[in-house]
């Protein structure tokens, strides 16, 4: 049984494509560590990275915190993270660990966590119980930070339009072919800051917007789009409805990149709270 307030469908959505996800999703930028550390105003002892997936937002803390725990309920994603940890060697392994768990039932004592991060994941969590639990485990002055990319990354408007339409079509297909009780549920990212404020757990809250430039080729940009959970869910069903749309998107991207690597802008929004 999973803790009340969680949906098995949300966990299952990320099964079966951990390698694809890890290859094409961007690693959290180092600016995340810089911003959060500035607000904490002390050395970081314990970081809890909630909904950590394959560890793309966990490993960035390896030189900035004494101990980092990635919490991830999906076994495929967690297995990939653990495989990466093993490959990283003994130094990193001493600071980082991964555990199965849920955002509203964390394996930490009261007031023991300095930083909680939710990278591309807070919208999959029931906010009220998650923030209540965050308030329980955070130490005084601790930081809760939920941060997300704006999809799609900044590149070229026709490509971005096709990318957005592809995601929307995938979501529509899933609504039509998946029984309601098996559908994943996302909470609105636009409500993240308001949810932090309503929770009563934080003395100070704000939204921070920042950007990160990454080098990207056609395969990387296409892979990023196809790593989106809705599209992967359609693929897992064996549904071929998206085939023509995907082919059109692939051609657009390849024509734009022309075999080159280009600078691509990723925009981020961080909703932050101070305990």
Long-range contacts (C-beta under 8 A, 24 or more apart in sequence): 2-73, 2-102, 3-102, 3-104, 3-105, 4-104, 4-129, 5-104, 5-126, 5-129, 5-130, 6-73, 6-102, 6-103, 6-104, 6-125, 6-126, 7-184, 7-185, 9-181, 9-182, 9-183, 9-184, 9-185, 10-124, 10-184, 10-185, 11-73, 11-74, 12-74, 12-184, 13-124, 13-184, 13-229, 13-233, 14-53, 14-74, 14-76, 14-77, 14-229, 15-74, 15-75, 15-76, 16-76, 16-232, 16-236, 17-76, 17-227, 17-232, 17-236, 18-53, 18-54, 18-76, 18-77, 18-79, 18-80, 19-80, 20-223, 20-226, 20-227, 20-232, 21-53, 21-54, 21-77, 21-80, 21-227, 22-53, 22-54, 22-55, 22-56, 22-80, 22-84, 23-223, 23-227, 24-220, 24-223, 24-224, 24-226, 24-227, 25-53, 25-54, 25-56, 25-120, 25-224, 25-227, 26-56, 26-149, 26-212, 26-214, 26-224, 26-266, 27-56, 27-57, 27-59, 27-60, 28-56, 28-57, 28-60, 28-119, 28-147, 29-60, 29-210, 29-212, 29-266, 29-268, 30-60, 31-210, 31-212, 32-57, 32-60, 32-117, 32-119, 32-145, 32-147, 32-270, 33-60, 33-61, 33-64, 35-145, 35-208, 35-210, 35-270, 35-272, 36-115, 36-117, 36-143, 36-145, 36-272, 37-64, 39-143, 39-272, 39-274, 40-114, 40-115, 40-141, 40-142, 40-143, 41-141, 42-114, 42-141, 44-114, 44-115, 45-114, 46-108, 46-112, 46-113, 46-114, 46-115, 47-113, 47-114, 47-115, 47-116, 47-117, 48-106, 48-108, 48-113, 48-115, 48-116, 48-117, 48-137, 49-116, 49-117, 49-118, 49-119, 50-103, 50-106, 50-116, 50-117, 50-118, 50-121, 50-125, 50-130, 51-103, 51-118, 51-119, 51-120, 51-121, 51-122, 51-124, 51-125, 52-77, 52-81, 52-98, 52-119, 52-121, 53-77, 53-81, 53-119, 53-120, 53-121, 54-80, 54-81, 54-84, 55-80, 55-81, 55-84, 55-85, 55-96, 55-98, 56-119, 57-117, 57-119, 57-120, 58-96, 58-98, 59-84, 59-88, 59-92, 59-96, 61-95, 61-96, 62-92, 62-95, 62-96, 65-95, 65-114, 65-115, 66-95, 67-95, 67-97, 68-95, 68-96, 68-97, 69-96, 69-97, 69-98, 69-99, 69-107, 69-108, 70-96, 70-97, 70-98, 70-99, 71-98, 71-99, 71-100, 71-101, 71-102, 71-103, 71-106, 71-107, 72-98, 72-99, 72-100, 72-101, 73-100, 73-101, 73-102, 75-100, 103-129, 103-130, 103-133, 103-134, 104-129, 104-130, 104-132, 104-133, 105-133, 106-133, 106-134, 106-136, 106-137, 108-137, 109-137, 110-136, 110-137, 111-136, 111-137, 111-138, 111-139, 111-140, 112-137, 112-139, 113-137, 113-138, 113-139, 113-142, 114-138, 114-139, 114-142, 114-143, 115-142, 115-143, 115-144, 115-145, 116-142, 116-143, 116-144, 116-145, 117-145, 117-146, 117-147, 118-144, 118-145, 118-146, 118-147, 119-146, 119-147, 119-148, 120-147, 120-148, 120-149, 121-146, 122-146, 122-148, 122-187, 122-189, 122-192, 122-271, 123-148, 123-186, 123-187, 123-188, 123-189, 123-192, 124-184, 124-186, 124-187, 125-187, 126-187, 127-187, 127-191, 127-192, 127-195, 127-199, 128-195, 128-199, 131-195, 131-196, 131-199, 131-201, 132-199, 132-201, 134-201, 134-273, 135-199, 135-200, 135-201, 135-202, 135-275, 138-201, 138-275, 139-275, 140-275, 141-274, 141-275, 142-274, 142-275, 143-272, 143-273, 143-274, 143-275, 144-196, 144-201, 144-202, 144-272, 144-273, 144-275, 145-270, 145-271, 145-272, 145-273, 146-192, 146-196, 146-270, 146-271, 146-272, 147-268, 147-269, 147-270, 147-271, 148-189, 148-268, 148-269, 149-266, 149-267, 149-268, 150-266, 150-267, 150-268, 150-269, 151-228, 152-224, 152-225, 153-214, 153-216, 153-221, 153-224, 153-264, 153-265, 153-266, 153-267, 154-264, 154-265, 154-266, 154-267, 155-221, 155-256, 155-262, 155-264, 155-265, 156-256, 158-252, 159-221, 159-249, 159-252, 159-253, 159-256, 162-245, 162-248, 162-249, 162-252, 163-225, 163-249, 165-245, 166-225, 166-231, 166-242, 166-245, 166-246, 166-249, 167-225, 167-228, 167-230, 167-231, 169-241, 169-242, 169-245, 170-228, 170-230, 170-231, 170-233, 170-234, 170-242, 171-230, 173-234, 173-239, 173-241, 173-242, 174-230, 174-233, 174-234, 177-237, 177-239, 178-233, 178-237, 184-229, 184-233, 189-269, 192-271, 193-271, 196-271, 196-272, 196-273, 199-273, 201-273, 201-275, 202-273, 202-274, 202-275, 203-274, 203-275, 204-273, 204-274, 205-271, 205-272, 205-273, 205-274, 206-271, 206-272, 207-269, 207-270, 207-271, 207-272, 208-269, 208-270, 208-272, 209-267, 209-268, 209-269, 209-270, 210-267, 210-268, 210-270, 211-265, 211-266, 211-267, 211-268, 212-265, 212-266, 212-268, 213-263, 213-264, 213-265, 213-266, 214-263, 214-264, 214-266, 215-261, 215-262, 215-263, 215-264, 216-261, 216-262, 216-263, 216-264, 217-257, 217-259, 217-260, 217-261, 217-262, 218-253, 218-254, 218-256, 218-257, 218-259, 221-253, 221-257, 221-264, 222-249, 222-250, 222-253, 222-254, 225-249
